[in-house]
Amino acid sequence: MRPQPAEGLHVPTPSMTTFMGFARNSGPAGIRNHVLVIAGELSANPWASETSARVEGCWALTHKHGMGNAGPDRELFFRILSNITTHPNVAGTVLVASGDEDYDPHDLARHTAAAGR
């Protein structure tokens, strides 16, 4: 049962009944409004920044990782990128890979595609 407001207290009823969004397969509604240009590793940061600056609605995701990571660090970095690329507010991603990544960028693309992005 929903709690009731205290006597004499006026609680306005939300008037918004629709919004610009989409129905997710998992059930709740979401809004996808960001296209990310992700640097695959540190040296790709300038390319990701330049690309996103030239396209309206894009955001660069730059960082200082993707090279020289091993074991758990590499797995954590890949998991973070995977979660970002499949976040409900991300409409799409562009991965700028230099070829020097310590992970396979194709694995990230496959993971993202498998999530329907």
PyMOL commands that place a pseudoatom at each C-alpha (Angstrom):
pseudoatom trace, name=CA, resn=MET, resi=1, chain=A, elem=C, hetatm=0, pos=[0.000, 0.000, 0.000]
pseudoatom trace, name=CA, resn=ARG, resi=2, chain=A, elem=C, hetatm=0, pos=[1.287, 3.433, -0.929]
pseudoatom trace, name=CA, resn=PRO, resi=3, chain=A, elem=C, hetatm=0, pos=[1.920, 5.841, 1.994]
pseudoatom trace, name=CA, resn=GLN, resi=4, chain=A, elem=C, hetatm=0, pos=[-0.532, 8.719, 2.219]
pseudoatom trace, name=CA, resn=PRO, resi=5, chain=A, elem=C, hetatm=0, pos=[0.517, 12.337, 2.793]
pseudoatom trace, name=CA, resn=ALA, resi=6, chain=A, elem=C, hetatm=0, pos=[-0.044, 13.841, 6.210]
pseudoatom trace, name=CA, resn=GLU, resi=7, chain=A, elem=C, hetatm=0, pos=[-3.444, 15.485, 6.709]
pseudoatom trace, name=CA, resn=GLY, resi=8, chain=A, elem=C, hetatm=0, pos=[-3.526, 19.015, 5.298]
pseudoatom trace, name=CA, resn=LEU, resi=9, chain=A, elem=C, hetatm=0, pos=[-0.379, 18.474, 3.179]
pseudoatom trace, name=CA, resn=HIS, resi=10, chain=A, elem=C, hetatm=0, pos=[-0.887, 18.945, -0.562]
pseudoatom trace, name=CA, resn=VAL, resi=11, chain=A, elem=C, hetatm=0, pos=[1.275, 16.711, -2.720]
pseudoatom trace, name=CA, resn=PRO, resi=12, chain=A, elem=C, hetatm=0, pos=[1.023, 17.612, -6.424]
pseudoatom trace, name=CA, resn=THR, resi=13, chain=A, elem=C, hetatm=0, pos=[0.276, 14.819, -8.836]
pseudoatom trace, name=CA, resn=PRO, resi=14, chain=A, elem=C, hetatm=0, pos=[2.851, 14.544, -11.602]
pseudoatom trace, name=CA, resn=SER, resi=15, chain=A, elem=C, hetatm=0, pos=[1.347, 15.823, -14.837]
pseudoatom trace, name=CA, resn=MET, resi=16, chain=A, elem=C, hetatm=0, pos=[3.874, 14.216, -17.149]
pseudoatom trace, name=CA, resn=THR, resi=17, chain=A, elem=C, hetatm=0, pos=[2.434, 11.042, -18.626]
pseudoatom trace, name=CA, resn=THR, resi=18, chain=A, elem=C, hetatm=0, pos=[4.850, 10.548, -21.530]
pseudoatom trace, name=CA, resn=PHE, resi=19, chain=A, elem=C, hetatm=0, pos=[8.469, 11.243, -22.364]
pseudoatom trace, name=CA, resn=MET, resi=20, chain=A, elem=C, hetatm=0, pos=[10.836, 10.694, -25.258]
pseudoatom trace, name=CA, resn=GLY, resi=21, chain=A, elem=C, hetatm=0, pos=[12.289, 7.299, -24.458]
pseudoatom trace, name=CA, resn=PHE, resi=22, chain=A, elem=C, hetatm=0, pos=[12.159, 3.636, -25.339]
pseudoatom trace, name=CA, resn=ALA, resi=23, chain=A, elem=C, hetatm=0, pos=[11.107, 0.363, -23.780]
pseudoatom trace, name=CA, resn=ARG, resi=24, chain=A, elem=C, hetatm=0, pos=[14.058, -1.806, -22.789]
pseudoatom trace, name=CA, resn=ASN, resi=25, chain=A, elem=C, hetatm=0, pos=[13.844, -5.575, -23.233]
pseudoatom trace, name=CA, resn=SER, resi=26, chain=A, elem=C, hetatm=0, pos=[14.384, -5.885, -19.479]
pseudoatom trace, name=CA, resn=GLY, resi=27, chain=A, elem=C, hetatm=0, pos=[11.214, -3.898, -18.770]
pseudoatom trace, name=CA, resn=PRO, resi=28, chain=A, elem=C, hetatm=0, pos=[11.789, -0.353, -17.502]
pseudoatom trace, name=CA, resn=ALA, resi=29, chain=A, elem=C, hetatm=0, pos=[11.901, 2.612, -19.841]
pseudoatom trace, name=CA, resn=GLY, resi=30, chain=A, elem=C, hetatm=0, pos=[15.134, 4.399, -20.638]
pseudoatom trace, name=CA, resn=ILE, resi=31, chain=A, elem=C, hetatm=0, pos=[16.580, 7.251, -22.627]
pseudoatom trace, name=CA, resn=ARG, resi=32, chain=A, elem=C, hetatm=0, pos=[19.461, 6.760, -25.036]
pseudoatom trace, name=CA, resn=ASN, resi=33, chain=A, elem=C, hetatm=0, pos=[20.960, 10.055, -25.874]
pseudoatom trace, name=CA, resn=HIS, resi=34, chain=A, elem=C, hetatm=0, pos=[24.726, 9.693, -25.887]
pseudoatom trace, name=CA, resn=VAL, resi=35, chain=A, elem=C, hetatm=0, pos=[27.073, 8.458, -28.574]
pseudoatom trace, name=CA, resn=LEU, resi=36, chain=A, elem=C, hetatm=0, pos=[30.487, 7.731, -27.079]
pseudoatom trace, name=CA, resn=VAL, resi=37, chain=A, elem=C, hetatm=0, pos=[33.755, 7.829, -28.945]
pseudoatom trace, name=CA, resn=ILE, resi=38, chain=A, elem=C, hetatm=0, pos=[36.002, 5.659, -26.793]
pseudoatom trace, name=CA, resn=ALA, resi=39, chain=A, elem=C, hetatm=0, pos=[39.769, 5.625, -26.993]
pseudoatom trace, name=CA, resn=GLY, resi=40, chain=A, elem=C, hetatm=0, pos=[40.945, 2.024, -27.087]
pseudoatom trace, name=CA, resn=GLU, resi=41, chain=A, elem=C, hetatm=0, pos=[44.065, 2.972, -25.164]
pseudoatom trace, name=CA, resn=LEU, resi=42, chain=A, elem=C, hetatm=0, pos=[46.035, 6.028, -24.054]
pseudoatom trace, name=CA, resn=SER, resi=43, chain=A, elem=C, hetatm=0, pos=[47.565, 7.038, -27.385]
pseudoatom trace, name=CA, resn=ALA, resi=44, chain=A, elem=C, hetatm=0, pos=[44.128, 7.035, -29.051]
pseudoatom trace, name=CA, resn=ASN, resi=45, chain=A, elem=C, hetatm=0, pos=[42.827, 9.802, -26.746]
pseudoatom trace, name=CA, resn=PRO, resi=46, chain=A, elem=C, hetatm=0, pos=[43.541, 12.666, -29.186]
pseudoatom trace, name=CA, resn=TRP, resi=47, chain=A, elem=C, hetatm=0, pos=[41.788, 10.825, -32.017]
pseudoatom trace, name=CA, resn=ALA, resi=48, chain=A, elem=C, hetatm=0, pos=[38.727, 10.110, -29.882]
pseudoatom trace, name=CA, resn=SER, resi=49, chain=A, elem=C, hetatm=0, pos=[38.581, 13.718, -28.695]
pseudoatom trace, name=CA, resn=GLU, resi=50, chain=A, elem=C, hetatm=0, pos=[38.956, 15.145, -32.193]
pseudoatom trace, name=CA, resn=THR, resi=51, chain=A, elem=C, hetatm=0, pos=[36.354, 12.788, -33.652]
pseudoatom trace, name=CA, resn=SER, resi=52, chain=A, elem=C, hetatm=0, pos=[33.758, 13.547, -30.993]
pseudoatom trace, name=CA, resn=ALA, resi=53, chain=A, elem=C, hetatm=0, pos=[34.346, 17.304, -31.300]
pseudoatom trace, name=CA, resn=ARG, resi=54, chain=A, elem=C, hetatm=0, pos=[33.437, 17.159, -34.989]
pseudoatom trace, name=CA, resn=VAL, resi=55, chain=A, elem=C, hetatm=0, pos=[30.130, 15.316, -34.553]
pseudoatom trace, name=CA, resn=GLU, resi=56, chain=A, elem=C, hetatm=0, pos=[27.238, 16.863, -32.660]
pseudoatom trace, name=CA, resn=GLY, resi=57, chain=A, elem=C, hetatm=0, pos=[25.873, 14.648, -29.895]
pseudoatom trace, name=CA, resn=CYS, resi=58, chain=A, elem=C, hetatm=0, pos=[29.093, 12.680, -29.407]
pseudoatom trace, name=CA, resn=TRP, resi=59, chain=A, elem=C, hetatm=0, pos=[31.168, 12.541, -26.264]
pseudoatom trace, name=CA, resn=ALA, resi=60, chain=A, elem=C, hetatm=0, pos=[34.782, 11.417, -25.989]
pseudoatom trace, name=CA, resn=LEU, resi=61, chain=A, elem=C, hetatm=0, pos=[35.715, 8.904, -23.342]
pseudoatom trace, name=CA, resn=THR, resi=62, chain=A, elem=C, hetatm=0, pos=[39.440, 9.254, -22.799]
pseudoatom trace, name=CA, resn=HIS, resi=63, chain=A, elem=C, hetatm=0, pos=[41.536, 7.504, -20.166]
pseudoatom trace, name=CA, resn=LYS, resi=64, chain=A, elem=C, hetatm=0, pos=[45.051, 6.394, -19.277]
pseudoatom trace, name=CA, resn=HIS, resi=65, chain=A, elem=C, hetatm=0, pos=[44.632, 2.645, -19.635]
pseudoatom trace, name=CA, resn=GLY, resi=66, chain=A, elem=C, hetatm=0, pos=[44.476, -0.100, -22.256]
pseudoatom trace, name=CA, resn=MET, resi=67, chain=A, elem=C, hetatm=0, pos=[48.209, -0.721, -22.568]
pseudoatom trace, name=CA, resn=GLY, resi=68, chain=A, elem=C, hetatm=0, pos=[50.479, -2.612, -20.215]
pseudoatom trace, name=CA, resn=ASN, resi=69, chain=A, elem=C, hetatm=0, pos=[47.705, -4.033, -18.074]
pseudoatom trace, name=CA, resn=ALA, resi=70, chain=A, elem=C, hetatm=0, pos=[47.919, -7.681, -17.091]
pseudoatom trace, name=CA, resn=GLY, resi=71, chain=A, elem=C, hetatm=0, pos=[45.699, -10.198, -15.334]
pseudoatom trace, name=CA, resn=PRO, resi=72, chain=A, elem=C, hetatm=0, pos=[43.094, -8.657, -13.008]
pseudoatom trace, name=CA, resn=ASP, resi=73, chain=A, elem=C, hetatm=0, pos=[43.862, -5.090, -14.136]
pseudoatom trace, name=CA, resn=ARG, resi=74, chain=A, elem=C, hetatm=0, pos=[43.185, -5.980, -17.762]
pseudoatom trace, name=CA, resn=GLU, resi=75, chain=A, elem=C, hetatm=0, pos=[39.989, -7.819, -16.809]
pseudoatom trace, name=CA, resn=LEU, resi=76, chain=A, elem=C, hetatm=0, pos=[38.758, -4.876, -14.731]
pseudoatom trace, name=CA, resn=PHE, resi=77, chain=A, elem=C, hetatm=0, pos=[39.465, -2.400, -17.527]
pseudoatom trace, name=CA, resn=PHE, resi=78, chain=A, elem=C, hetatm=0, pos=[37.630, -4.576, -20.057]
pseudoatom trace, name=CA, resn=ARG, resi=79, chain=A, elem=C, hetatm=0, pos=[34.673, -4.994, -17.684]
pseudoatom trace, name=CA, resn=ILE, resi=80, chain=A, elem=C, hetatm=0, pos=[34.460, -1.234, -17.152]
pseudoatom trace, name=CA, resn=LEU, resi=81, chain=A, elem=C, hetatm=0, pos=[34.472, -0.545, -20.907]
pseudoatom trace, name=CA, resn=SER, resi=82, chain=A, elem=C, hetatm=0, pos=[31.915, -3.307, -21.458]
pseudoatom trace, name=CA, resn=ASN, resi=83, chain=A, elem=C, hetatm=0, pos=[29.579, -1.819, -18.868]
pseudoatom trace, name=CA, resn=ILE, resi=84, chain=A, elem=C, hetatm=0, pos=[29.942, 1.661, -20.318]
pseudoatom trace, name=CA, resn=THR, resi=85, chain=A, elem=C, hetatm=0, pos=[29.185, 0.544, -23.887]
pseudoatom trace, name=CA, resn=THR, resi=86, chain=A, elem=C, hetatm=0, pos=[26.018, -1.254, -22.753]
pseudoatom trace, name=CA, resn=HIS, resi=87, chain=A, elem=C, hetatm=0, pos=[24.773, 1.451, -20.370]
pseudoatom trace, name=CA, resn=PRO, resi=88, chain=A, elem=C, hetatm=0, pos=[21.096, 2.347, -20.998]
pseudoatom trace, name=CA, resn=ASN, resi=89, chain=A, elem=C, hetatm=0, pos=[21.908, 5.992, -21.705]
pseudoatom trace, name=CA, resn=VAL, resi=90, chain=A, elem=C, hetatm=0, pos=[24.389, 5.134, -24.441]
pseudoatom trace, name=CA, resn=ALA, resi=91, chain=A, elem=C, hetatm=0, pos=[22.856, 4.998, -27.893]
pseudoatom trace, name=CA, resn=GLY, resi=92, chain=A, elem=C, hetatm=0, pos=[26.021, 3.809, -29.577]
pseudoatom trace, name=CA, resn=THR, resi=93, chain=A, elem=C, hetatm=0, pos=[29.763, 3.654, -29.339]
pseudoatom trace, name=CA, resn=VAL, resi=94, chain=A, elem=C, hetatm=0, pos=[32.700, 4.195, -31.644]
pseudoatom trace, name=CA, resn=LEU, resi=95, chain=A, elem=C, hetatm=0, pos=[35.896, 2.533, -30.467]
pseudoatom trace, name=CA, resn=VAL, resi=96, chain=A, elem=C, hetatm=0, pos=[39.045, 4.229, -31.734]
pseudoatom trace, name=CA, resn=ALA, resi=97, chain=A, elem=C, hetatm=0, pos=[41.656, 1.464, -31.614]
pseudoatom trace, name=CA, resn=SER, resi=98, chain=A, elem=C, hetatm=0, pos=[45.322, 1.996, -32.387]
pseudoatom trace, name=CA, resn=GLY, resi=99, chain=A, elem=C, hetatm=0, pos=[46.297, -1.660, -32.500]
pseudoatom trace, name=CA, resn=ASP, resi=100, chain=A, elem=C, hetatm=0, pos=[48.401, -1.325, -29.350]
pseudoatom trace, name=CA, resn=GLU, resi=101, chain=A, elem=C, hetatm=0, pos=[45.638, -2.349, -26.938]
pseudoatom trace, name=CA, resn=ASP, resi=102, chain=A, elem=C, hetatm=0, pos=[46.390, -5.111, -24.444]
pseudoatom trace, name=CA, resn=TYR, resi=103, chain=A, elem=C, hetatm=0, pos=[42.919, -6.555, -25.072]
pseudoatom trace, name=CA, resn=ASP, resi=104, chain=A, elem=C, hetatm=0, pos=[41.131, -7.513, -28.268]
pseudoatom trace, name=CA, resn=PRO, resi=105, chain=A, elem=C, hetatm=0, pos=[38.883, -4.600, -29.367]
pseudoatom trace, name=CA, resn=HIS, resi=106, chain=A, elem=C, hetatm=0, pos=[36.824, -7.113, -31.355]
pseudoatom trace, name=CA, resn=ASP, resi=107, chain=A, elem=C, hetatm=0, pos=[35.859, -8.777, -28.056]
pseudoatom trace, name=CA, resn=LEU, resi=108, chain=A, elem=C, hetatm=0, pos=[34.477, -5.455, -26.845]
pseudoatom trace, name=CA, resn=ALA, resi=109, chain=A, elem=C, hetatm=0, pos=[32.557, -4.994, -30.101]
pseudoatom trace, name=CA, resn=ARG, resi=110, chain=A, elem=C, hetatm=0, pos=[31.113, -8.526, -29.838]
pseudoatom trace, name=CA, resn=HIS, resi=111, chain=A, elem=C, hetatm=0, pos=[30.101, -7.970, -26.206]
pseudoatom trace, name=CA, resn=THR, resi=112, chain=A, elem=C, hetatm=0, pos=[28.422, -4.680, -27.088]
pseudoatom trace, name=CA, resn=ALA, resi=113, chain=A, elem=C, hetatm=0, pos=[26.606, -6.179, -30.078]
pseudoatom trace, name=CA, resn=ALA, resi=114, chain=A, elem=C, hetatm=0, pos=[25.434, -9.172, -28.006]
pseudoatom trace, name=CA, resn=ALA, resi=115, chain=A, elem=C, hetatm=0, pos=[23.755, -6.677, -25.646]
pseudoatom trace, name=CA, resn=GLY, resi=116, chain=A, elem=C, hetatm=0, pos=[21.791, -5.272, -28.594]
pseudoatom trace, name=CA, resn=ARG, resi=117, chain=A, elem=C, hetatm=0, pos=[23.823, -2.099, -29.100]
for i in range(1, 117): cmd.bond("trace and resi %d" % i, "trace and resi %d" % (i + 1))
show_as sticks, trace
zoom trace
